[in-house]
Amino acid sequence: MTAAPTATAGAAVAERGRLRLSGLGKVFGSGAGRVVALDGVDLDIAPGEFVAVVGGSGCGKSTMLAVAAGLEEPTSGSVTAVGGVALMFQESNLLPWLTAAQNVELALRLRGIDKPERRRQARELLARVRLGRHVDKRPHELSGGMRQRVALARVLAQEAAIVLMDEPLGALDAMTRDQMHDLIETLWLESGFTVVFVTHNVREAVRLADRSILMGSRPGRVIHTQLNDLPRPRLMDSVQVVGMAADLTRRLREEVAVHDETDFFSI
């Protein structure tokens, strides 16, 4: 006879994908060279939520992701991540001597999956990101957008409940970027993982996210939250997306002006 799941087990399943940052602080260096990158960041991201993070350069966006991913230790506060975390960078970081499939297989190997099953799953994952005909090509044979799709397949191979994306589309042209928006949104809706997406492109944040977080700098902290209940799929040039992006941009310009900074961001 199989025992019924306990209430505690049920609660753990329900919480899979939750990311909670509580009083998060990160300081680099000491003395006169001390830099407060993050100070008192509180952020509670629900399971399955898509959250975008925007802000000026140096406001701590990437540092926050690094701490959430466990790559950096917080100076203060805590991170709670339920269900595992995967991180996708602006660069694909593929191993050049391996094929697309072999790069994806690396993540499967770390999970202890045997070789025949790794091969099968890698090809299946590459088909999901629309690279089924390119499994045996090496990175130099792929375009920038294709390399990012391999990186995305590698993230999916980790089966993490939380996916952190640090400007993964920043180096792509507008058309490829738009195609990647559709792909990321489709995979997110299909798989139900939580996404935290860092971007300099304000309209991109509105196009993709359930909620956009604006970070202030010196030190990095959350200064504004924009909820987004526009129906999906959304278009980058729709009136509603452009209007919400304009509001975020105005707030971002105000924050940059406070610090007398010249910064790069786009709408």
C-alpha positions in Angstrom: 0.0 0.0 0.0 1.4 3.4 -1.0 1.2 6.2 1.6 -0.6 9.3 0.6 1.6 12.4 0.1 2.0 14.5 3.2 0.9 18.0 3.5 4.6 19.1 3.7 5.4 17.2 0.5 2.5 18.8 -1.2 3.5 22.3 -0.1 7.1 21.6 -1.4 5.7 20.7 -4.8 3.5 23.8 -4.9 6.5 26.0 -4.0 8.8 24.5 -6.7 10.0 27.5 -8.7 9.7 30.1 -6.0 12.7 32.5 -5.7 12.8 34.7 -2.6 15.5 37.4 -2.0 15.3 38.7 1.6 17.3 41.8 2.6 19.9 40.9 0.1 23.1 42.8 0.2 26.4 42.4 -1.6 29.6 44.4 -1.0 32.8 44.1 -3.0 36.1 45.2 -1.5 36.8 47.1 1.7 37.9 50.4 2.9 38.1 53.3 0.4 37.5 50.9 -2.5 34.4 49.4 -1.0 31.5 49.1 -3.4 28.0 48.4 -2.3 26.5 46.6 -5.2 23.2 45.5 -3.6 21.5 46.8 -0.4 18.3 45.5 1.1 16.9 43.8 -2.0 13.6 42.2 -1.2 12.0 40.2 -4.0 9.5 37.4 -3.9 8.9 35.7 -7.3 6.1 33.2 -7.5 6.4 29.7 -9.1 6.0 30.0 -12.9 6.2 33.8 -12.9 8.1 35.7 -15.6 9.9 38.7 -14.1 12.1 41.1 -16.1 14.7 43.3 -14.4 15.7 46.6 -15.9 18.0 49.4 -14.7 21.1 51.4 -15.5 24.5 49.9 -15.9 26.1 49.1 -12.6 22.8 48.9 -10.7 23.5 45.4 -9.6 21.2 43.4 -12.0 23.9 40.8 -13.0 25.2 40.7 -9.4 21.8 39.9 -8.1 21.5 37.0 -10.6 25.0 35.7 -9.7 24.0 35.7 -6.0 20.7 34.0 -6.8 22.5 31.4 -8.8 25.0 30.7 -6.0 28.0 32.0 -8.0 28.5 34.8 -5.4 27.9 34.7 -1.7 25.6 37.5 -0.3 27.2 39.9 2.2 23.8 40.1 4.0 20.3 38.7 3.7 19.3 35.4 2.1 18.3 33.6 -1.1 15.7 30.9 -1.1 15.4 29.0 -4.5 13.1 26.0 -4.6 13.7 23.4 -7.3 17.1 24.2 -8.7 18.5 27.1 -10.7 19.9 27.4 -14.3 21.7 30.4 -15.6 21.8 31.7 -19.2 24.4 34.4 -20.1 24.6 36.9 -22.9 27.3 34.8 -24.5 26.4 31.2 -25.4 29.7 29.9 -23.8 29.6 26.8 -26.0 32.6 24.5 -26.1 33.9 25.1 -29.7 35.3 21.5 -30.2 31.9 19.9 -29.4 28.8 19.7 -31.6 25.6 21.3 -30.7 24.3 18.0 -29.4 27.4 17.3 -27.4 27.2 20.7 -25.8 23.7 19.9 -24.6 24.8 16.4 -23.5 27.2 18.0 -21.0 24.3 19.2 -18.9 22.6 15.8 -19.1 25.8 14.1 -18.1 26.0 16.2 -15.0 22.6 14.8 -14.1 23.9 11.3 -14.3 22.0 10.3 -17.5 23.6 7.4 -19.4 25.1 8.0 -22.8 22.3 6.5 -25.1 19.7 8.5 -23.2 21.8 11.6 -23.3 22.0 11.4 -27.1 18.3 10.9 -27.4 17.4 13.8 -25.1 19.9 16.2 -26.5 18.4 15.8 -30.0 14.9 16.1 -28.6 15.8 19.3 -26.8 17.5 20.8 -29.9 14.4 20.0 -31.9 12.4 21.9 -29.3 14.5 25.0 -29.9 14.2 24.5 -33.7 17.7 23.2 -34.3 16.8 19.6 -35.2 18.7 19.8 -38.5 21.8 21.2 -36.8 22.6 18.7 -34.1 26.0 17.8 -35.5 27.3 21.3 -36.3 29.9 23.0 -34.2 29.5 26.5 -32.8 31.5 28.2 -35.5 29.1 26.8 -38.1 26.1 28.4 -36.3 24.8 31.9 -36.3 24.6 34.0 -33.1 20.9 33.2 -32.7 21.5 29.5 -33.3 24.2 29.5 -30.7 21.9 31.1 -28.2 19.3 28.4 -29.0 21.8 25.7 -28.2 22.5 27.5 -24.9 18.8 27.6 -24.3 18.5 23.8 -24.9 21.4 23.3 -22.5 19.4 25.2 -19.9 16.3 23.1 -20.5 18.5 20.0 -20.1 19.1 20.9 -16.5 15.4 20.7 -15.7 15.7 23.5 -13.2 12.6 25.1 -11.8 14.1 28.6 -12.0 15.8 30.0 -15.1 17.9 33.1 -14.7 18.7 35.0 -18.0 21.4 37.7 -18.0 20.8 39.7 -21.2 20.7 36.6 -23.3 19.5 38.4 -26.4 21.6 41.6 -26.2 24.0 40.7 -29.0 21.3 39.6 -31.5 19.8 41.6 -34.4 16.2 42.8 -34.1 14.6 40.0 -36.3 16.5 37.2 -34.5 15.7 38.8 -31.2 12.0 38.8 -32.0 12.1 35.2 -33.0 13.8 34.4 -29.7 11.1 36.2 -27.8 8.5 33.9 -29.3 10.6 30.8 -28.6 11.4 31.7 -25.0 7.7 32.5 -24.3 6.6 29.2 -25.9 9.0 27.1 -23.9 8.1 29.0 -20.7 4.4 28.4 -21.2 4.9 24.8 -22.0 7.3 24.0 -19.2 6.1 26.3 -16.4 9.5 27.2 -15.0 10.1 30.6 -13.3 12.1 33.1 -15.3 14.1 36.1 -14.1 15.2 38.0 -17.3 17.7 40.9 -17.1 17.6 43.3 -20.0 18.5 46.8 -21.1 15.6 46.8 -23.6 12.6 48.2 -21.8 10.1 47.2 -24.5 11.5 43.7 -24.4 10.8 43.6 -20.7 7.2 44.6 -21.3 6.9 42.2 -24.2 7.8 39.2 -22.1 7.2 39.7 -18.4 4.3 39.4 -16.0 6.1 41.9 -13.9 9.0 44.3 -14.5 11.3 45.4 -11.7 13.2 48.6 -12.0 16.4 48.8 -10.0 18.1 51.9 -8.8 21.8 52.2 -8.4 24.4 53.3 -5.8 23.5 51.0 -4.1 21.4 48.5 -6.2 17.8 48.2 -4.9 14.3 47.8 -6.2 12.7 51.2 -6.7 9.6 50.4 -8.8 7.5 47.4 -9.9 5.3 47.4 -13.0 2.6 44.7 -13.2 1.6 43.5 -16.7 -1.6 41.7 -17.4 -1.7 42.4 -21.2 -2.9 39.4 -23.1 -0.4 37.1 -24.7 1.1 36.8 -27.3 2.3 40.5 -27.3 3.9 42.4 -30.1 6.9 44.7 -29.5 5.2 47.5 -31.5 1.7 47.3 -30.1 0.3 50.4 -28.6 -0.1 48.8 -25.2 3.5 47.5 -25.0 4.9 50.8 -26.3 2.9 52.7 -23.7 4.0 50.6 -20.8 7.6 50.7 -22.0 7.4 54.5 -22.2 6.4 54.7 -18.5 9.3 52.4 -17.5 11.7 54.4 -19.6 10.6 57.7 -18.0 11.2 56.3 -14.6 14.6 54.9 -15.7 15.6 58.2 -17.1 14.7 59.9 -13.8 16.9 57.5 -11.9 19.8 57.9 -14.2 19.5 61.7 -14.0 19.7 61.5 -10.2 23.2 60.1 -10.5 24.1 62.3 -13.4 24.9 59.3 -15.5 25.0 58.6 -19.2 23.6 55.1 -19.6 22.6 52.8 -22.4 19.1 51.5 -22.5 16.6 51.1 -25.3 12.8 51.2 -25.8 
